[in-house]
Amino acid sequence: MRYLARGFWIRNGELLALASHDESVSIRDGEPHKGKYFGASLELLYFRWSAETQSWEEGGTVAPNAINNFPPKQLPSGEWMMSRRDREMDKSLLIGGVSAIDEWQVVEITQPVDGHRLDEPYWWELSDGTIAALFRDGSRSRRLYRAFSRDNGRSWTPPIRTDFPDALSKFNALRTSNGYYVLVNNPNRSGLRNPLCISVSRDGRMFTKMARIRSAETEPRLRESKRARGYQYPQVAEFDGHLFVIYSKNKEDIEIVRIPLEEVALLAGD
């Protein structure tokens, strides 16, 4: 069996660590073989941090037959929402987690009219309460897709392809305390995860300014694969007047860039 780290979640004042759990191998003809993504026992678990013992304690199951992309975030309704992928690789959303940590409603994601396979949705709230979501396109258009929900994630407009370039890689976004929306991704349609860029929007709908965070050529120390090169898996957080962009370099090192919020405003042209 294996555990995959799925992020931290602060719920009702408790710090929780999420992890998926499933088979790492399958047995065929008495021999172990590398397991598929994802195994028959797939479930999303949580561990609770104990301030008293200064250690992690096992909590239980958050959702069966589920692995998330990012930890749950709170909707305007007070409910929590996160993406879900099941053992058949089908994608949906989970909404709930309020009355009990394992009570969720499965919400299907509206499919785009062009039939492309979308993955890894990430969402944020707009000023009018609308929820905006971006999707990675598994059909390799190398563009991000976008959809909106006006009922706290229960239904979505059909995702449409934007003109925002993407290398088919993980991205992250947030709204800063000074009112800007920032998006960090690899906007390279060649598929290379270089450069790593930050884009800024005033309204959360249109990202109009972009700057490079990292663009130097990289060479893995330990891997021969070209797929390991570049800057991957960005996370962005705000703390003490700065944005912190955390990312993997060549899938070998973790690096952090600190950006003053004033520079975000300058990038937006304010």
Secondary structure, DSSP 8 states (H G I E B T S, - for coil): -EEEEEEEEEETTEEEEEEEEE-SEEEETTEEEE--SS-TT-EEEEEEEETTTTEEEEEEEEEES-B-SS--EE-TTS-EEEEEE-TT--EEEEEE-SS-TT-EEEEE----TT---EEEEEEEE-TTS-EEEEEEETT--SEEEEEEESSTTSS----EEEEEE--S---EEEE-TTS-EEEEE---TTS----EEEEEESSSS---EEEEEE-S----SS---GGG-SEEEEEEEEETTEEEEEEEETTTEEEEEEEEHHHHHHHHT-
